[in-house]
Each structure stands twice: as C-alpha cells, then as structure tokens.
Amino acid sequence: MQALTNKAKAVDRKPMTRLEKIYLWNIAKGMAITLRHFFKKKVTVSYPEEKRPFSPVFRGIQVLNRDEEGRERCTACGLCAVACPAEAITMEAAERKPGEENLYREEKYAARYEINMLRCIFCGLCEEACPKDAIYLSETFAPANYQRKGFIYGKDALLIPDPKTQPEEYAKARGQH
C-alpha cells in the first residue's frame, strides 16, 4: 500500500508496560492539568451585576431611529426588507396626513414595521441598505421569550425613545451610534 503524501508513519505495536497498564501516568497527567486550572483566574461573569465588554463590531437587536426633532426617519422604502437574506422584515407604507409633520419626516412612513427575530441572522444588511439611517443594530441582546409571537417585534418595540421628551432613554438606547 502506497500513501499519496509519503507522510505515513509506521504504528508502534509494542506491548504496554505494567505502568502503562494501570494508567497511573495518565491519571497523574490529568490531575496536573486539573491543578493548573484550579489556581487560574476565573472567567465567569456575574451577569446582572457586571457585564462583559463586547466587540466593537457586535450586532444586537435592530432599532428604528428618530431624527433630532423626534420624527421617525423610516420612509417605508422597503430596501431593508429587500436586502434581508432571511426575509425577516415586513412593512406596510402609509401616507402622512396633514398635521402629522411632527411625527414623520417624509410624506411616506411605515405604518406597520415588524422584524421576526427567529428568522433574523443579524447580518447588518438592513442597516447598510437604509438610505435614511433609519435602522441600525444596537448593542443589546434579543431577550428570551417562551412563545414564538414574542419574538416578532413591532414598530412600538423597535422605535427609539423621543430625544425631546425622553433624552436620558434616547442617549442610552442610541449607544455609540
């Protein structure tokens, strides 16, 4: 039999010694590894009290952004839904009515905007596709839930707080964006 790479080694089939038969050497090596790890610094993080730092490129749940005046940036163009490879975003557009200029930035807005977090792969393509900077991936996790419908986030759950009426919550939700 000839090997393709010529890196084949002959296997040593000599009988085991008495020390090897009772596995004392292997037990001693295993205990040495255990003792080494016993005195190392623990990597456990007590989650609610202390939070571990995330990578600067971490992608959390999506947030619908507002402008400086508190108006919604989303114009329901649908580019984020088209760019989503998992087809997790659905939206319905509506026309702005007279008197709603302080609520919506453009004439067209998203009347219904939903993201199915069970389908979302947190790729960030929705953020890149948006021409109005209306959606971005935040620095928070998607919380756990017991039912499937709890993972479908509507516009009310995704919209960032109003910067005029809730400046502290807005700054916290905005993060480093």
N, C-alpha and C positions, 0 to 999 in steps of 0.2 A: 504494500500500500504506500503510495507516494503522496505527501502533503503538497498543497498548492503553494504555500508560502515558505516552505523549508524552515519553519519556526517550531516544528513539532519537537516535543521533549519526550524522552522515554520515561514512563512512570516507574517509580521505585516500588517494588512489591516485596520488600524485605519484611520479615515478621516483626510485630511490635515487641518492644521490651516489656519487662514486668512493670516498670514505672509508667510506661505509656498505657498499659492495660488497665491500671486502676485510675487513670485520668487525674492524678494528683497535680501534675504540672499544669494542666489546663484549668483546673479549679483554682490554683494559685494565681494564674494569669488573670482569670475572671475577677477574683477578689481584689487584685491590684487595680484593675480598671474601676471597680466599684469604689474603692477607697479614694482614688484620684478624683472622681466626680463628687464624692461626698464633701470635699473641702472647697470645691469651686463655688463661685458666686451664683446665686440662684437667678434664673431667667424669668421666673414667674412674676406677672404684673397683677397687682390687686386692682382689678378693672374699675369699679366705680370711683374709687378714691384717686387712683393715678392712671393716667392714660399714656400709652406708649406713643412715641413720635412716629408719624407716618412719613413715607417717602414724599418728596415734593411733587411727584407725578401721580400720586394716589387719586383714584377716581371713585367718588362716592355717589350718593343719590343725586338725581337731577333737581335743579331749582329753576323756576321761571323768574326771570329778573324784571326789575322795575327801573325806570329812569330816575333822575334826581328829584323830579316833581311827584313821584309816586305813581305814575301811569305805567300800565303794562306795556312792555316792549314788544311782545309777540304780535305779529300781524297775520298769523294763520296762513303763511305762505306754503307750508307743507314740506319745505325742504328737509326738515329734521326727520319727518316721517318717511320720506323717500330715501334718505341716507341711512336709515336704521336697517342693518342687515338682519336683525331678528324680528323686524316688524312689530316692535313693542309699543310704538307711539300711534295713537289715533287722535284726530282732531276734527272739529267742525267749525267752520268760519261763520261769522255774522257781521252785519253792517252796523257801524256806530250810529246811534240815534242822536238827534240834537239834544244838547245838554249833557252829554257824556264825554265831553272833551277832556275833563279832568281825570277820567278813568282809563281811557285808551289813547295811545299815542297816535295811531293811524286810523283811517276810516274803517279798515277791516280789522277784526280781532278774533281771537279764539274763544268761541262761546263754550266749547267743550274741548278739554285737553286732558288726555289720560295716558299714563305710562304703565304698562304691565311689567312690574319688577321681576316676575318669574321668567319673563322672556328676555329681559334686558341683559346684555353681556358687558355693560359698562365700557364700551369701546371708545366713546367720546366722539363718534362721528356726527352725532346730532349737534354737539357743541361747535364742531368745525363747520357744519353746513349752514348754521344760522347766520344770515347776513345782518341781523339787528342786535346781536349779542343778547338774545332773549333767553337762552337756555345755557346753563353750564353745569358741570358736575362738581358737587360740593365736596367738603372734607368730612362728611358724616356717613355712617353706615345706614343701610336699609334695616330698620328694626324688624325683629322677629314677629311672626304672627301665626295664629292657629288655623286660619281659614284662607282659602285662595283669594276670595274677594278683598281681603285686607291688603293684598299685595298690588292691587290696581289703584294707583294714586291718581286722584283727580286734580283739577286745577286749583281747588282750595288748599290741598295739601302741598302742592308744588310751588305755589306763589310765595315769593319772599315777602316779609313784612314791609309795610309802608315806611319809607325813610322819614317822612314828615311827622307822622303820628307815633311811630314806634322806632326811634333812632337807635336805641340800645339793641333791640332784637334784630334790626336791619344790619347793624355792624357785625353782630355775632353770626348771623346767617350768611352774610357776604363773605366772611373769612378773609382770605388773601387775594380774592379776585378783584 
